[in-house]
Amino acid sequence: MQCKLPSYVNQFVQFNALRGVYSGCGMFVQLQRTAVLSQRTRVNHMKRHFRFTSAATAGLLATTLVLGGCGSDSTTLVAGPSADNTGTDGDMQSSNEGGMDTDSTGDGTDTGTDAGGDTDNSNPDSASQNNEFEARYRATFNSTWSAATHPTNFPDNPHFSPLTGAVHSEQSRVWELGQIASDGIEEMAESGGTGILKTELQSIIDEGRALSLIEGGGIANSPGSVSVEFTINRDNSLVTLVSMMAPSPDWFIGVNGLPLIDQNGDFVSSITIDARLYDSGTDSGTRYTSADEDTSPRSPISLVSSFPPESDFMDGAPFAGQLVVEKI
């Protein structure tokens, strides 16, 4: 609340006077005479009897008095119409008044979490998975390759070489459709040997681009199945596996850089891949039991297409089986 001093006090203030502010609890001003005097007499009495709690500067008196009660309310007396009260005239600002939340969007919506409320609507299982750094998996190759599924020139002693591969990062590619096979892939696809391939994979591990080797068993007689277990982590979440179809010139089944973390950052629970048949491009034979015929220079890795009466495969199908990868 604002109050103006009587006009005889205002007249005492010169235009260039320096105004001081005096505030306190229970401050008061006592005027010693209350009789009606002339305007000049009133001013003279004010000069003699008006008490200030601080000295005026160079004869210039400050006349703004802040009279405060002992409570939270305060009253300001403004000395004259020229007093500057910008930003404070009649305004009282309070933060967290009455315990109210001051963080608001302006439309009455509280941006915080209400007491007892739950703002997390995410799937608890998903959240738990996102906190996991590694996961254990089992890969199972179920071979269906048989005289019933692939009757043309089906060979005796149908089998698959040991499942071999690695857990690696995106910085590595062990083999790829359309690319030239490495020495390790050539040996695996032509003879079922894995020595050179494992040396190549170990080199990738030593360079920090792969986590571990995967070494499983083979299938002695197809149809049949074989499983191998391995661990992946968030830095190395891709899996590569290969196995030779035997007998064959240079044919194999496999997966290259299979991702086991989905787009939400969760470990994949299970994935099934149809086992197409690949040609490593290192031997020119066209049927299961063709004689060795080295391809030089090597051709890019491709899907097997061998028209009858050579075999039943066209673009890697009919599939030789399925590869199932499951989180355990």
C-alpha positions as CSV (number, residue, x, y, z in Angstrom):
1,M,0.0,0.0,0.0
2,Q,1.3,3.5,-0.8
3,C,0.7,6.7,1.1
4,K,1.8,10.3,0.5
5,L,3.2,12.5,3.1
6,P,1.5,15.8,3.8
7,S,2.2,18.6,1.3
8,Y,4.2,20.6,3.8
9,V,6.8,17.8,3.9
10,N,6.8,17.5,0.1
11,Q,7.7,21.2,-0.1
12,F,10.7,20.5,2.0
13,V,12.1,18.3,-0.7
14,Q,13.9,20.1,-3.5
15,F,13.8,18.8,-7.0
16,N,17.4,17.5,-7.0
17,A,17.3,16.2,-3.4
18,L,18.8,12.8,-2.8
19,R,16.2,10.5,-1.4
20,G,17.1,7.8,1.2
21,V,15.1,4.9,2.3
22,Y,14.6,4.0,5.9
23,S,12.8,0.9,6.9
24,G,12.2,-1.1,10.0
25,C,9.8,-2.8,12.4
26,G,7.9,-0.3,14.5
27,M,9.5,2.8,13.1
28,F,7.5,5.9,13.7
29,V,7.7,9.6,13.3
30,Q,6.5,11.9,16.1
31,L,5.5,15.4,15.2
32,Q,5.7,17.5,18.4
33,R,3.1,20.0,17.5
34,T,-0.2,19.3,16.0
35,A,-1.7,22.8,16.1
36,V,-2.6,24.3,12.8
37,L,0.4,26.5,11.8
38,S,1.1,28.4,8.7
39,Q,2.8,26.4,6.0
40,R,6.2,28.1,6.7
41,T,5.9,27.5,10.4
42,R,5.1,23.8,9.8
43,V,8.2,23.5,7.7
44,N,10.3,25.2,10.3
45,H,9.1,22.8,13.0
46,M,9.8,19.9,10.7
47,K,13.4,21.1,10.4
48,R,13.8,21.2,14.2
49,H,11.8,18.2,15.4
50,F,11.7,15.7,12.6
51,R,14.0,12.9,13.7
52,F,15.9,10.7,11.1
53,T,17.8,7.5,11.8
54,S,20.5,8.4,9.4
55,A,22.2,11.7,8.5
56,A,21.2,13.5,5.3
57,T,23.9,14.2,2.7
58,A,25.1,17.8,2.3
59,G,22.0,19.3,3.7
60,L,19.7,17.3,1.4
61,L,17.1,15.3,3.3
62,A,15.7,12.0,2.3
63,T,12.0,11.8,2.9
64,T,11.0,8.3,1.8
65,L,10.1,6.3,4.9
66,V,9.3,2.6,4.9
67,L,7.1,1.9,7.9
68,G,6.9,-1.9,8.4
69,G,4.7,-3.9,10.7
70,C,6.1,-7.0,12.4
71,G,4.1,-9.3,10.1
72,S,4.6,-10.2,6.4
73,D,2.7,-7.1,5.2
74,S,4.6,-3.9,4.6
75,T,3.6,-0.3,3.8
76,T,5.7,2.0,1.7
77,L,5.3,5.8,1.8
78,V,6.3,7.4,-1.4
79,A,7.7,10.9,-1.1
80,G,6.2,12.7,-4.0
81,P,4.9,11.8,-7.3
82,S,8.4,11.4,-8.9
83,A,9.3,8.4,-6.7
84,D,10.5,5.4,-8.8
85,N,8.8,2.2,-7.9
86,T,9.2,0.3,-11.2
87,G,8.6,-3.4,-10.8
88,T,7.5,-3.1,-7.2
89,D,4.4,-0.9,-7.2
90,G,1.7,-3.0,-5.5
91,D,3.3,-6.3,-6.6
92,M,4.2,-9.1,-4.3
93,Q,6.0,-12.1,-5.7
94,S,6.2,-15.5,-3.9
95,S,7.8,-18.8,-4.9
96,N,6.4,-22.1,-3.7
97,E,3.7,-20.2,-1.8
98,G,1.5,-22.6,0.2
99,G,3.7,-25.5,-1.0
100,M,2.6,-25.2,-4.7
101,D,4.8,-26.4,-7.5
102,T,6.2,-23.5,-9.4
103,D,7.3,-25.6,-12.3
104,S,4.4,-25.3,-14.7
105,T,3.9,-25.2,-18.4
106,G,1.6,-22.2,-18.1
107,D,-1.5,-24.2,-18.9
108,G,-2.0,-25.6,-15.5
109,T,-0.1,-28.8,-16.4
110,D,2.5,-29.9,-13.8
111,T,5.6,-30.9,-15.6
112,G,6.8,-33.0,-12.6
113,T,5.6,-36.3,-11.4
114,D,2.6,-36.2,-9.1
115,A,2.9,-37.9,-5.8
116,G,2.1,-41.5,-6.1
117,G,2.0,-41.3,-9.9
118,D,4.1,-43.3,-12.3
119,T,5.3,-41.7,-15.5
120,D,7.2,-44.7,-16.8
121,N,5.0,-46.5,-19.2
122,S,7.7,-48.6,-20.8
123,N,7.8,-52.4,-20.8
124,P,9.6,-53.6,-17.7
125,D,11.0,-56.6,-19.6
126,S,12.4,-54.2,-22.3
127,A,13.9,-51.9,-19.7
128,S,15.5,-54.9,-18.0
129,Q,17.0,-56.0,-21.3
130,N,18.3,-52.6,-22.1
131,N,20.3,-52.8,-18.8
132,E,21.9,-56.0,-19.9
133,F,25.4,-55.9,-21.5
134,E,25.6,-59.4,-22.8
135,A,23.4,-62.4,-23.6
136,R,23.8,-66.1,-24.2
137,Y,22.5,-67.8,-27.4
138,R,22.1,-71.2,-29.0
139,A,22.3,-71.6,-32.7
140,T,20.8,-74.8,-34.2
141,F,21.1,-75.9,-37.8
142,N,18.3,-78.2,-38.8
143,S,19.2,-79.8,-42.1
144,T,16.3,-81.0,-44.3
145,W,18.6,-81.8,-47.3
146,S,17.7,-85.3,-48.4
147,A,16.8,-87.4,-51.4
148,A,13.1,-86.5,-50.8
149,T,13.7,-82.7,-50.9
150,H,16.6,-82.7,-53.5
151,P,16.2,-85.9,-55.6
152,T,18.4,-84.9,-58.6
153,N,21.8,-86.6,-58.4
154,F,21.5,-86.8,-54.6
155,P,24.8,-88.2,-53.3
156,D,25.7,-90.9,-50.9
157,N,27.0,-89.9,-47.5
158,P,25.3,-86.5,-47.3
159,H,26.7,-84.5,-44.4
160,F,27.7,-81.0,-43.2
161,S,31.1,-79.8,-41.8
162,P,31.4,-78.3,-38.3
163,L,29.6,-75.1,-37.7
164,T,32.3,-72.4,-37.5
165,G,32.2,-68.7,-37.1
166,A,32.6,-65.7,-34.8
167,V,30.8,-63.1,-32.7
168,H,31.9,-59.8,-34.0
169,S,31.3,-56.0,-34.4
170,E,30.0,-54.1,-37.4
171,Q,33.7,-53.4,-38.3
172,S,34.1,-57.0,-39.5
173,R,32.8,-59.1,-42.5
174,V,34.0,-62.7,-42.7
175,W,32.2,-63.3,-46.0
176,E,29.7,-61.6,-48.1
177,L,27.5,-62.3,-51.1
178,G,29.1,-60.7,-54.2
179,Q,32.6,-60.5,-52.6
180,I,35.6,-62.7,-53.2
181,A,36.1,-65.5,-50.7
182,S,39.1,-65.6,-48.4
183,D,41.4,-68.5,-48.2
184,G,39.6,-69.7,-45.1
185,I,36.2,-69.6,-46.8
186,E,37.7,-71.5,-49.8
187,E,39.1,-74.3,-47.6
188,M,35.9,-74.6,-45.6
189,A,33.7,-74.7,-48.8
190,E,35.8,-77.1,-50.7
191,S,37.0,-79.6,-48.1
192,G,35.2,-78.8,-44.8
193,G,38.5,-77.8,-43.2
194,T,38.4,-74.9,-40.7
195,G,42.1,-74.4,-39.7
196,I,42.7,-71.4,-42.1
197,L,39.3,-69.9,-41.3
198,K,39.9,-70.0,-37.6
199,T,43.3,-68.4,-38.0
200,E,41.6,-65.5,-40.0
201,L,38.9,-65.2,-37.3
202,Q,41.5,-65.1,-34.5
203,S,43.3,-62.3,-36.3
204,I,40.0,-60.3,-36.3
205,I,39.6,-61.0,-32.5
206,D,43.2,-59.8,-31.9
207,E,42.5,-56.6,-33.7
208,G,39.5,-55.9,-31.4
209,R,36.9,-56.3,-34.1
210,A,35.5,-59.6,-32.9
211,L,34.7,-61.1,-29.5
212,S,35.1,-64.8,-29.9
213,L,35.3,-67.9,-32.1
214,I,32.3,-70.1,-32.5
215,E,33.2,-73.8,-32.9
216,G,30.5,-76.4,-33.2
217,G,30.0,-79.9,-34.4
218,G,28.9,-81.1,-37.9
219,I,26.0,-83.2,-39.1
220,A,27.3,-86.7,-39.9
221,N,24.2,-87.7,-41.9
222,S,21.7,-85.4,-43.4
223,P,18.9,-84.8,-42.5
224,G,19.9,-84.0,-39.0
225,S,20.7,-81.2,-36.6
226,V,23.6,-79.6,-34.7
227,S,23.7,-76.9,-32.0
228,V,26.4,-74.5,-30.7
229,E,26.3,-71.9,-27.9
230,F,27.9,-68.5,-27.7
231,T,27.8,-65.2,-25.9
232,I,27.4,-61.8,-27.5
233,N,27.5,-58.3,-26.0
234,R,26.5,-54.8,-27.0
235,D,29.8,-54.0,-28.6
236,N,29.9,-57.3,-30.5
237,S,26.3,-58.3,-31.4
238,L,26.7,-59.8,-34.9
239,V,27.1,-63.5,-35.7
240,T,28.7,-65.2,-38.6
241,L,28.4,-69.0,-39.2
242,V,29.3,-71.3,-42.1
243,S,29.2,-75.1,-42.8
244,M,30.1,-77.0,-46.0
245,M,27.5,-79.1,-47.7
246,A,29.3,-82.3,-48.6
247,P,29.9,-83.7,-51.0
248,S,29.9,-80.7,-53.2
249,P,32.4,-78.7,-55.3
250,D,32.5,-75.5,-53.1
251,W,29.0,-75.1,-51.7
252,F,28.1,-74.0,-48.2
253,I,25.3,-72.7,-45.9
254,G,25.6,-69.9,-43.5
255,V,24.8,-66.4,-42.2
256,N,27.0,-63.3,-42.5
257,G,26.8,-60.6,-39.7
258,L,23.4,-61.7,-38.4
259,P,22.4,-58.9,-35.9
260,L,21.1,-60.1,-32.5
261,I,20.1,-56.6,-31.1
262,D,16.9,-55.1,-32.6
263,Q,16.1,-51.5,-33.4
264,N,14.8,-50.9,-29.9
265,G,18.1,-52.0,-28.4
266,D,16.8,-55.3,-27.1
267,F,18.5,-58.6,-27.5
268,V,16.6,-60.7,-30.0
269,S,14.7,-63.6,-28.4
270,S,14.6,-65.9,-31.4
271,I,15.2,-65.7,-35.2
272,T,14.9,-68.3,-37.9
273,I,16.7,-68.2,-41.2
274,D,16.1,-70.4,-44.2
275,A,19.4,-72.1,-45.2
276,R,20.1,-71.1,-48.8
277,L,23.0,-72.7,-50.5
278,Y,26.0,-70.5,-51.5
279,D,28.8,-71.1,-54.1
280,S,32.2,-69.8,-52.8
281,G,33.4,-69.1,-56.4
282,T,36.6,-71.1,-55.9
283,D,35.6,-74.3,-57.8
284,S,33.8,-74.6,-61.2
285,G,32.1,-78.0,-60.5
286,T,28.3,-78.1,-61.2
287,R,27.1,-81.2,-59.3
288,Y,27.7,-82.8,-55.9
289,T,30.4,-85.1,-57.0
290,S,32.1,-83.1,-59.7
291,A,35.9,-83.5,-59.9
292,D,38.0,-80.6,-58.5
293,E,38.2,-77.7,-61.0
294,D,39.8,-74.7,-59.5
295,T,38.4,-71.4,-60.5
296,S,41.1,-68.9,-61.3
297,P,40.7,-66.1,-60.7
298,R,38.1,-66.6,-58.1
299,S,34.5,-65.6,-58.8
300,P,32.4,-63.6,-56.3
301,I,30.4,-65.6,-53.8
302,S,26.9,-66.3,-55.2
303,L,23.8,-68.4,-54.7
304,V,24.0,-71.9,-56.2
305,S,22.1,-72.2,-59.5
306,S,22.7,-75.6,-61.1
307,F,20.0,-76.6,-63.6
308,P,18.8,-80.2,-63.9
309,P,20.1,-82.7,-64.6
310,E,23.0,-81.3,-62.4
311,S,21.0,-80.6,-59.2
312,D,17.8,-79.1,-58.0
313,F,19.2,-75.8,-56.8
314,M,18.2,-72.4,-58.3
315,D,19.2,-69.2,-56.5
316,G,20.1,-71.3,-53.4
317,A,16.8,-73.1,-53.2
318,P,15.1,-75.4,-52.3
319,F,16.5,-74.6,-48.9
320,A,18.9,-77.0,-47.3
321,G,17.2,-76.5,-43.9
322,Q,16.9,-73.8,-41.3
323,L,19.1,-72.0,-38.8
324,V,17.4,-71.1,-35.6
325,V,19.1,-68.7,-33.1
326,E,17.6,-68.5,-29.6
327,K,18.4,-66.5,-26.5
328,I,18.9,-68.8,-23.6
